[in-house]
């Protein structure tokens, strides 16, 4: 891929790139099995309200009241939240790779992510993502959610860079396509090795 402007910034997602997804279908299925929830009803309630949580309109406790604790349970909200947080695990290699490139090329790094506030804050602190990212454009912080282009515009304005100066690393092809139409260079992340190769092809070796 030919890059005309010098790249000085990386935008990266969290879930699926730096860490496992915060609360995806696999995590919810584990919760259904562990807490013996109704799978169909839980999934339906999740889809009806999770977007509202991700753009910061409700708290995690309110999300859980709607999805899990709409009736009496044998377990507590605290136990369920702990289970949710335990689903987050680091993915090998990517954070270390971006740290090396940041130092070598003096890059700005921004997280651009769809995450609910409590999950995002836990993950940022637990895995010290502030050591990598200069700033965080998270859906629940800015009240826009990918694929809304406004979340990318906020990231560009905050970084004070042009779209052509940015490489965006994301595991969801649709989000990469949306950013690419804005002029941002995109990498669809599948694993550390392939992303390392794609970055090298873009001049970040």
NUDRENRO-48223 format. One line per 3 residues: number of its first residue (from 1); their letters; for each residue x, y, z of N, C-alpha, C. Coordinates in steps of 0.02 Angstrom, whole numbers, plus 50000, padded with zeros to 5 digits. Atoms other than C-alpha are relative to their C-alpha. Layout:
N
NUM> a> X:Y:Z:X:Y:Z:X:Y:Z | ...;
***
This chain:
205
1> xxx> 50042:49940:50000:50000:50000:50000:50044:50062:50000 | 49960:49939:50005:50072:50168:49947:49973:50051:50050 | 50019:49948:49952:50071:50300:50083:50036:50064:49980;
4> xxx> 49972:49938:50026:50096:50478:50020:50023:50046:50056 | 49981:49958:49943:50099:50569:50188:50040:49959:50050 | 49964:50038:49949:50222:50520:50325:49953:49981:50057;
7> xxx> 50042:50024:49945:50134:50414:50455:50030:50023:50066 | 49976:49979:49935:50147:50489:50628:49955:49979:50058 | 50050:50019:49950:49998:50412:50718:49973:49931:49987;
10> xxx> 50036:50064:50004:49924:50242:50754:49937:50004:50042 | 50062:50012:49963:49743:50216:50802:49994:49924:50008 | 50009:50071:49989:49710:50046:50880:49938:49986:50041;
13> xxx> 50055:50025:49959:49560:49952:50945:50031:49966:50062 | 49977:50040:49943:49572:49864:51114:49981:49927:49989 | 50023:50069:50005:49464:49708:51098:50015:49969:49933;
16> xxx> 49982:50035:50062:49530:49584:50971:50067:50021:49972 | 49934:49977:50023:49694:49680:50950:50049:49999:50058 | 49956:49999:49941:49774:49718:51119:49979:49949:50052;
19> xxx> 50028:50047:49952:49660:49615:51230:49944:49961:49967 | 50060:50034:50023:49522:49489:51209:49942:50049:50004 | 50059:49957:49997:49350:49565:51182:49974:50003:50072;
22> xxx> 50021:49989:49931:49279:49638:51341:49938:49961:50020 | 50062:50033:49982:49106:49561:51334:49966:49977:49935 | 50026:50024:50064:49076:49464:51173:49956:49939:50010;
25> xxx> 50045:50057:49997:48966:49315:51131:50030:49942:50040 | 49967:50055:49964:49094:49191:51199:49997:50012:50075 | 50003:49983:49929:49103:49281:51367:49930:49994:50027;
28> xxx> 50069:50004:49978:48914:49293:51377:49977:49927:50005 | 50018:50071:49997:48897:49108:51338:50029:49966:50062 | 49970:50026:49938:49017:49067:51479:49959:50020:50061;
31> xxx> 50041:49975:49944:48912:49175:51596:49934:49963:50004 | 50063:50038:50002:48752:49089:51540:50009:49930:50031 | 49987:50067:49974:48829:48919:51578:50017:50002:50074;
34> xxx> 49976:49998:49930:48912:48970:51742:49944:50019:50048 | 50053:49975:49955:48763:49065:51815:49932:49969:49986 | 50062:50036:50017:48631:48953:51734:49944:50048:49981;
37> xxx> 50048:49952:50026:48542:49091:51640:49964:49972:49940 | 50035:50018:50061:48415:49074:51501:50037:50030:49941 | 49957:49972:50054:48523:49090:51344:49964:50045:49951;
40> xxx> 50037:49960:50049:48391:49155:51225:49980:50067:50028 | 50023:49939:49969:48319:49283:51345:50059:50047:50016 | 49941:49960:49984:48491:49341:51402:50028:50035:49938;
43> xxx> 49972:49972:50062:48553:49367:51224:49954:50053:49971 | 50048:49950:50026:48395:49458:51172:50004:50064:50041 | 49996:49941:49957:48403:49575:51322:50066:50036:49990;
46> xxx> 49934:49970:50012:48589:49604:51291:49997:50044:49937 | 49999:49963:50063:48562:49657:51110:49954:50061:50002 | 50046:49943:49995:48418:49772:51157:50031:50059:50038;
49> xxx> 49976:49945:49956:48522:49873:51281:50075:50012:50000 | 49928:49992:49995:48709:49847:51256:50026:50062:49964 | 49979:49940:50036:48725:49985:51127:49992:50063:50042;
52> xxx> 50012:49943:49955:48652:50107:51254:50056:50005:50052 | 49945:50001:49952:48785:50053:51378:50065:50022:49967 | 49937:49985:50034:48926:50066:51251:50008:50074:49983;
55> xxx> 49993:49928:50014:48887:50248:51211:49993:50042:50063 | 49995:49964:49937:48887:50293:51395:49935:50030:50026 | 50064:49973:49978:48701:50323:51419:49975:49966:50064;
58> xxx> 50017:50034:49938:48684:50196:51561:50063:49970:50031 | 49943:50030:49965:48801:50121:51691:50000:49925:49990 | 49996:50072:50004:48859:49942:51698:49948:49968:50046;
61> xxx> 50051:50028:49955:48745:49911:51847:49930:50004:49970 | 50065:49994:50032:48595:49975:51749:49994:49948:49943 | 50000:50052:50052:48644:49863:51601:49985:49932:50031;
64> xxx> 50010:50065:49968:48651:49715:51720:49930:49993:50029 | 50069:50003:49975:48484:49760:51798:49952:49982:49943 | 50043:50014:50058:48407:49753:51624:50010:49931:49972;
67> xxx> 49984:50062:50035:48495:49597:51562:49998:49939:50046 | 49993:50057:49954:48522:49487:51716:49956:50006:50062 | 50031:49993:49934:48449:49559:51876:49930:50032:49996;
70> xxx> 50070:49979:50005:48273:49596:51813:49955:49955:50043 | 50035:50042:49951:48223:49457:51933:50052:49975:50050 | 49956:50020:49945:48295:49385:52093:50047:49944:49978;
73> xxx> 49949:50049:50018:48456:49286:52072:50033:49972:50063 | 49964:50031:49943:48556:49170:52184:50070:50026:50007 | 49933:49970:49999:48713:49273:52150:49992:50075:49998;
76> xxx> 50004:49927:49994:48755:49456:52170:50026:50035:49937 | 49973:49959:50054:48792:49597:52049:50076:50002:50003 | 49928:49999:49991:48968:49603:52120:50032:49937:49972;
79> xxx> 49974:50063:50026:48996:49419:52079:49998:49999:49924 | 50007:50001:50073:48933:49443:51902:50050:50049:49968 | 49951:49953:50027:49040:49598:51873:50070:49971:50002;
82> xxx> 49934:50032:49994:49194:49504:51935:50010:49950:49943 | 49997:50049:50054:49155:49365:51810:50011:50036:49933 | 49992:49962:50063:49139:49494:51669:50072:50024:49992;
85> xxx> 49932:49973:50004:49307:49573:51711:50051:49944:49986 | 49953:50056:50008:49392:49402:51715:50004:49976:49928 | 49998:50021:50071:49351:49377:51530:50053:50037:49961;
88> xxx> 49949:49961:50034:49480:49509:51483:50069:49969:50011 | 49933:50028:49997:49650:49435:51442:50042:50034:49945 | 49958:49970:50051:49800:49506:51347:50010:49953:49940;
91> xxx> 49983:50038:50060:49831:49450:51168:50075:50006:49988 | 49926:49999:50004:50011:49402:51132:50027:50045:49946 | 49957:49967:50049:50131:49521:51048:49980:50068:49976;
94> xxx> 50019:49937:50034:50028:49667:50983:50020:50062:50039 | 49983:49941:49960:50051:49788:51127:50075:50012:50000 | 49927:49993:50000:50238:49754:51133:50024:50026:49932;
97> xxx> 49983:49976:50067:50249:49779:50944:49988:50075:49993 | 50017:49929:50007:50161:49947:50951:50043:50044:50045 | 49954:49963:49956:50268:50002:51098:50067:50011:49966;
100> xxx> 49935:49995:50034:50426:49966:50998:49996:50050:49942 | 50008:49955:50057:50361:50058:50844:49990:50072:50024 | 50011:49933:49972:50304:50205:50950:50067:50033:50019;
103> xxx> 49934:49973:49979:50479:50226:51023:50044:50013:49939 | 49955:49995:50058:50569:50197:50858:49983:50059:49955 | 50022:49950:50049:50465:50316:50751:49969:50062:50033;
106> xxx> 50029:49943:49963:50406:50436:50889:49928:50013:49979 | 50070:49997:50021:50225:50399:50847:49955:50021:50057 | 50056:49994:49954:50067:50457:50932:49959:49937:49994;
109> xxx> 50044:50059:50001:49956:50311:50981:49936:50016:50037 | 50066:49988:49970:49770:50326:51015:49960:49936:49998 | 50049:50054:49999:49646:50194:51068:49934:50028:49975;
112> xxx> 50066:49982:50026:49484:50206:50968:49957:49937:50007 | 50031:50063:49980:49365:50080:51044:49927:50008:50020 | 50068:50005:49974:49184:50033:51074:50003:49961:50066;
115> xxx> 49999:50034:49935:49179:49994:51261:49956:50039:50049 | 50034:49968:49945:49066:50028:51408:50050:50028:50050 | 49953:49964:49957:49143:50144:51537:50034:49956:50051;
118> xxx> 49969:50039:49947:49171:50023:51681:50046:49946:49973 | 49957:50051:50030:49240:49886:51570:50063:50033:49972 | 49942:49966:50028:49353:50010:51479:50049:50022:50054;
121> xxx> 49956:49976:49947:49419:50087:51639:50037:49943:50034 | 49967:50059:49970:49454:49916:51714:50056:49975:49955 | 49951:50028:50046:49546:49857:51558:50060:50047:49991;
124> xxx> 49946:49951:50007:49647:50018:51539:50047:49996:50060 | 49959:50001:49939:49706:50010:51720:50034:49933:50011 | 49974:50067:49988:49727:49822:51735:50060:49984:49956;
127> xxx> 49947:50018:50048:49835:49807:51579:50044:50059:49981 | 49956:49942:50007:49918:49979:51593:50004:50025:49928 | 50001:49979:50070:49863:50032:51420:50023:50073:49992;
130> xxx> 49975:49932:50003:49911:50210:51464:50074:50005:49985 | 49929:50001:50019:50093:50159:51439:50008:50001:49924 | 49999:50000:50073:50051:50135:51255:49964:50060:49971;
133> xxx> 50043:49950:50031:49910:50256:51216:50012:50069:50030 | 49995:49931:49979:49929:50444:51223:49931:50027:50021 | 50068:49981:49980:49740:50463:51233:49951:49945:49979;
136> xxx> 50051:50052:50009:49580:50359:51232:49936:50031:49973 | 50064:49980:50029:49433:50390:51115:49955:49938:50005 | 50041:50058:49985:49312:50265:51191:49926:50020:49993;
139> xxx> 50070:49983:50015:49128:50259:51141:49963:50027:50060 | 50036:49978:49940:49065:50278:51319:50027:50066:50027 | 49972:49935:49979:49180:50429:51346:49975:50056:49955;
142> xxx> 50015:49947:50048:49135:50524:51187:49929:49997:49973 | 50071:50008:50018:48957:50459:51158:49989:49992:49925 | 50006:50024:50069:48990:50402:50980:50029:49930:49997;
145> xxx> 49982:50071:50002:49010:50221:50930:50017:49980:49928 | 49986:50026:50067:49097:50141:50783:49942:49956:49977 | 49967:49969:50058:49052:50133:50639:49982:50073:49987;
148> xxx> 50013:49929:50009:48993:50313:50665:50065:50037:49986 | 49938:49966:50019:49122:50420:50576:50020:50054:50050 | 49984:49947:49952:49111:50551:50714:50053:49978:50050;
151> xxx> 49950:50023:49952:49216:50442:50830:50070:50006:49971 | 49935:49992:50033:49357:50443:50702:50018:50074:49992 | 49987:49928:50006:49338:50631:50676:50025:50029:50066;
154> xxx> 49977:49977:49935:49357:50659:50863:50073:49978:50012 | 49931:50025:49992:49514:50550:50863:50049:50042:49958 | 49957:49960:50043:49587:50648:50716:50009:50071:50028;
157> xxx> 49996:49932:49972:49546:50816:50796:50043:50001:50063 | 49961:50004:49937:49621:50761:50963:50074:49992:49984 | 49930:50011:50019:49780:50699:50879:50028:50057:49958;
160> xxx> 49980:49945:50044:49784:50851:50763:50044:49974:49943 | 49966:50030:50058:49833:50745:50613:49950:49993:49943 | 50042:50013:50058:49767:50717:50438:49987:49925:49994;
163> xxx> 50015:50072:50006:49683:50550:50396:50057:49960:49968 | 49947:50036:50035:49826:50503:50279:50063:49989:50041 | 49942:50009:49956:49950:50514:50424:49988:49945:50052;
166> xxx> 50021:50048:49949:49859:50378:50522:49995:49929:49972 | 50014:50071:50012:49865:50188:50521:49954:49976:50056 | 50051:50023:49953:49714:50109:50605:50000:49923:50002;
169> xxx> 49997:50073:49992:49727:49931:50674:49936:49977:50035 | 50067:50019:49978:49560:49844:50699:49984:49930:49976 | 50016:50068:50021:49494:49666:50695:49934:49994:49962;
172> xxx> 50065:50003:50035:49323:49709:50620:50007:50034:49932 | 49990:49972:50066:49333:49733:50431:49956:50061:49984 | 50045:49944:50015:49182:49848:50423:50026:50066:50028;
175> xxx> 49974:49939:49969:49261:49974:50542:50061:50026:49962 | 49942:49981:50041:49422:49973:50440:49976:50032:49935 | 50026:49974:50063:49320:50003:50282:49973:50071:50009;
178> xxx> 50027:49934:49986:49230:50152:50360:50056:50051:50008 | 49943:49956:49989:49394:50229:50419:50038:50012:49934 | 49963:49994:50064:49475:50195:50249:49966:50049:49953;
181> xxx> 50036:49952:50043:49338:50293:50160:50012:50072:50022 | 49982:49933:49975:49391:50441:50268:50072:50018:49983 | 49930:49988:50017:49570:50423:50205:50050:49972:50049;
184> xxx> 49956:50031:49950:49639:50329:50356:50024:49933:49973 | 49972:50064:50022:49754:50183:50315:49981:49946:50050 | 50025:50051:49955:49680:50024:50386:50036:49933:49996;
187> xxx> 49975:50068:49997:49747:49856:50442:49948:49958:50036 | 50046:50048:49968:49625:49714:50477:50043:49951:50039 | 49957:50041:49957:49707:49628:50625:49971:49930:50009;
190> xxx> 50019:50069:49985:49701:49439:50637:50048:49968:50049 | 49950:50025:49953:49863:49401:50728:50061:50045:49998 | 49941:49958:49991:50026:49479:50784:50046:49997:49939;
193> xxx> 49953:50009:50055:50130:49407:50641:49977:50037:49937 | 50024:49968:50062:50021:49468:50497:49998:50076:50007 | 50001:49928:49989:50000:49641:50574:50071:50029:49998;
196> xxx> 49930:49979:50004:50189:49655:50596:50021:50008:49928 | 49982:49999:50071:50210:49616:50411:49966:50058:49964 | 50037:49946:50032:50075:49739:50356:50027:50068:50019;
199> xxx> 49970:49936:49978:50150:49879:50461:50067:50012:49966 | 49936:49994:50034:50320:49844:50385:49991:50022:49928 | 50016:49981:50069:50245:49857:50211:49979:50073:49994;
202> xxx> 50020:49930:49999:50177:50028:50261:50057:50045:50024 | 49942:49960:49982:50351:50085:50315:50018:50000:50073 | 49985:50005:49928:50346:50044:50501:50029:49931:50014;
205> x> 49967:50066:49995:50474:49904:50515:50025:49988:50070;
***
